[in-house]
Amino acid sequence: MKTITLNITVTGGTSILGIIYKIFKKGSTEPLFEKTEKGSFSEEFELEEKIEYDLYIIGSNPLSADRNTRVKIDGDIVLSEDSDLNPANRKGNGYLLTYHFKVK
């Protein structure tokens, strides 16, 4: 097992609708982890080595003019080419980020 950390930093207030994230083993329809947060947080996950995972993050930013959400995944992983940037900054009203990765 390896530790993967999801860091989300919200500036300009708190999320209006919340930030939902779900982690799936590749090909599964049942999430291993699922949670909703309102503001900044850091969460650690113990994931199996040499397994592929999908991470989906859906959220909304605060209403303020300086709103921003920064998403970063740390750990011993290899992101696929079709994943969003890591780290990613989202300044709009809402966002959907997808990450497909394999744990080394």
C-alpha positions as CSV (number, residue, x, y, z in Angstrom):
1,M,0.0,0.0,0.0
2,K,1.1,3.5,-0.8
3,T,-0.1,6.8,0.6
4,I,-1.6,9.3,-1.8
5,T,-2.6,12.8,-0.7
6,L,-5.3,15.0,-2.1
7,N,-4.8,18.7,-1.3
8,I,-7.5,21.2,-2.1
9,T,-7.1,24.9,-1.3
10,V,-10.1,27.2,-1.6
11,T,-9.4,31.0,-1.5
12,G,-11.9,33.8,-1.4
13,G,-14.4,32.1,0.9
14,T,-16.0,28.6,0.9
15,S,-17.5,26.6,-1.9
16,I,-21.1,27.4,-2.5
17,L,-22.3,23.8,-3.4
18,G,-19.4,21.9,-1.9
19,I,-16.5,19.9,-3.3
20,I,-17.2,16.3,-4.0
21,Y,-14.5,13.7,-4.8
22,K,-14.7,10.1,-5.6
23,I,-11.9,7.5,-6.1
24,F,-12.6,4.3,-8.1
25,K,-10.5,1.3,-9.0
26,K,-10.3,1.4,-12.8
27,G,-13.3,-0.3,-14.2
28,S,-15.3,-0.3,-11.0
29,T,-18.6,1.6,-10.5
30,E,-18.5,1.6,-6.7
31,P,-16.2,4.3,-5.2
32,L,-13.5,3.3,-2.7
33,F,-13.6,6.8,-1.2
34,E,-16.3,9.4,-1.5
35,K,-16.7,12.7,0.5
36,T,-18.0,16.2,0.3
37,E,-16.2,19.2,1.7
38,K,-17.0,22.9,1.9
39,G,-13.5,24.5,2.0
40,S,-9.8,23.7,2.0
41,F,-8.7,20.2,3.1
42,S,-6.0,17.6,2.8
43,E,-6.9,13.9,2.7
44,E,-4.7,10.8,2.7
45,F,-5.5,7.5,1.1
46,E,-3.9,4.1,1.3
47,L,-4.0,2.6,-2.3
48,E,-2.7,-0.6,-3.7
49,E,0.5,-0.6,-5.7
50,K,0.5,-1.3,-9.4
51,I,-3.3,-0.7,-9.6
52,E,-5.0,1.9,-11.8
53,Y,-7.5,4.4,-10.3
54,D,-9.8,7.2,-11.4
55,L,-10.3,10.3,-9.3
56,Y,-13.2,12.7,-10.0
57,I,-13.5,16.1,-8.4
58,I,-16.6,18.2,-8.8
59,G,-17.0,21.6,-7.1
60,S,-18.0,25.2,-7.0
61,N,-15.9,28.2,-6.1
62,P,-16.9,31.0,-3.6
63,L,-18.8,34.0,-5.0
64,S,-16.0,36.5,-4.3
65,A,-14.0,38.1,-7.1
66,D,-10.7,36.5,-5.9
67,R,-12.2,33.0,-5.9
68,N,-9.9,30.1,-6.8
69,T,-9.6,26.4,-6.0
70,R,-6.2,24.7,-6.3
71,V,-6.1,20.9,-6.6
72,K,-2.9,18.9,-6.1
73,I,-2.3,15.2,-5.8
74,D,0.9,14.0,-4.1
75,G,2.3,10.5,-4.0
76,D,4.1,7.9,-5.9
77,I,1.8,7.8,-9.0
78,V,1.9,8.1,-12.7
79,L,-0.8,10.2,-14.3
80,S,-2.2,9.2,-17.6
81,E,-2.0,11.7,-20.5
82,D,-5.7,12.4,-20.5
83,S,-5.7,13.6,-16.8
84,D,-6.1,17.3,-15.9
85,L,-3.1,19.2,-14.9
86,N,-1.6,18.5,-11.5
87,P,-1.6,20.9,-9.8
88,A,-4.7,22.6,-11.3
89,N,-6.2,26.0,-10.5
90,R,-9.9,26.7,-11.2
91,K,-11.2,30.3,-11.0
92,G,-14.6,29.9,-12.7
93,N,-18.0,29.3,-11.0
94,G,-17.7,25.5,-11.1
95,Y,-15.3,22.8,-12.2
96,L,-14.9,19.1,-13.0
97,L,-11.4,17.6,-12.8
98,T,-10.6,14.0,-13.7
99,Y,-7.4,12.1,-12.9
100,H,-6.5,8.7,-14.1
101,F,-3.4,7.3,-12.5
102,K,-1.4,4.2,-11.6
103,V,0.2,3.8,-8.2
104,K,3.9,2.8,-8.6
